[in-house]
Amino acid sequence: MNRRELLTSLAVALGPVPWLACPTVARAQGAQVGGTTPPVNVLEFEPMARQRLSRSVWDYISQGAADEITLRRNREAFDALRLRPRVLTDVSKLDTRLELLGQKLDFPILLAPVAAQGRIHSGAEPEAARGASAAGATFIISTFSTTRLEDIARAARGRAWFQLYVNRDRGATRDLVQRAEVAGCTALLITVDTPVNPMRDREKRLGVQRPYTGQSSGGRVSPIYSDALEPTLTWETVAWIRSFAKTPVLLKGILDPDDARRAASEGLAGVVVSNHGGRNLDTTPATIDALPPIIEAAQGRLTILLDGGIRRGTDVVKAIALGAHAVLIGRPYVWGLAVDGAAGVQRVIDILRDELEAAMALCGAPSLDRINRQLVWPER
Ligand SMILES: Cc1cc2nc3c(=O)[nH]c(=O)nc-3n(C[C@H](O)[C@H](O)[C@H](O)COP(=O)(O)O)c2cc1C
């Protein structure tokens, strides 16, 4: 039986199957790039992005730290979790809306801060922010963006947060936070998992030189210190930023329940459970494995986000089932940006949204508050 006969017999058996009969539908929904078939899921953007980028840019995006054990773990841990669907629930209306830090979101997926997007697309961060805005997602602007944060915030059209790498120059740090507020960023994420340069072997192989201060320990000049990073960053620094920040402040890069407890008692608005996409300290747990004890420690006092390895709508359901309020995606939207600019970013978000809705419906959870611990099978 050839393909046409197969489709015809399916149509006879099932009635009209419009998306099979009409290939233009699929094309209209997806980025038709260079004559290849449009990606049907987020993972399919990865090889397409790789094809379009130089080796060094590809390594910049995809690398993890050292042996990349944490990088792999982030994915493996999601795959290992088993969903436990409930049936016979009316799922004719699905509601993915939520309120996060007093802000209304249509769905629980935000775009993680990613530095130097000018390396990925000539439109850089404003191009990605336009895609996010078209899809209705919040864009988190990295301190190390290629373009001015004001231009990115404008492209994000009112849906932007700012990610801060604390600068050694406190005046510059304060100016940056205040510029982000004036530009309309409605939350501040302080990245706390990067006081020094991480050990990224792929970067070393490429001979990437990071600017370093030449600080020494025991007389030794160490390349781990960077002019752009602040090794004296502590809870006192965070309290100082909170003393003048006008938007909610969250800590990005929390993996330990004691740090989450301290964040809650210090009055922070929230934390991002993150291992920096496996890029910083290798051999930490996957973020989804680190999440449950953090939820317990926070006792409802913090907004809790999670990132690292989210590639499917089912991953979003699992993160929310285990207690996260929302998730961030990093590499997936970067692949979208490389493949098709703003349209690619938009498509990546749309696909994840579709998958999230399907997963919720098939789990018998028509709204986010119906996604709970019971939807994940207990561990073996
Ligand atoms: C190319 C790249 C650049 C990144 N730059 C930053 C950054 O400037 N600031 C930051 O806090 N995190 C940065 N991250 C980490 C992301 O915000 C996020 O934690 C991570 O990518 C999530 O994992 P995922 O890529 O598996 O979705 C970067 C990640 C990538 C892949």
The ligand as an ORCA input file, in Angstrom:
! r2SCAN-3c Opt
* xyz 0 1
  C      23.685     30.099     26.025
  C      23.202     30.298     27.431
  C      23.455     31.507     28.084
  C      22.977     31.703     29.377
  N      23.151     32.929     29.979
  C      22.661     33.142     31.222
  C      22.745     34.428     31.827
  O      23.243     35.388     31.250
  N      22.260     34.566     33.084
  C      21.676     33.536     33.775
  O      21.250     33.709     34.917
  N      21.539     32.315     33.195
  C      22.005     32.098     31.955
  N      21.839     30.866     31.360
  C      21.086     29.817     32.071
  C      19.593     29.912     31.734
  O      19.027     31.078     32.256
  C      18.805     28.707     32.287
  O      19.059     28.569     33.671
  C      19.108     27.383     31.578
  O      19.409     27.595     30.211
  C      17.910     26.443     31.706
  O      18.178     25.194     31.160
  P      17.727     24.723     29.675
  O      18.653     25.434     28.724
  O      17.956     23.257     29.738
  O      16.288     25.107     29.476
  C      22.283     30.667     30.056
  C      22.028     29.469     29.385
  C      22.462     29.278     28.088
  C      22.127     27.990     27.396
*
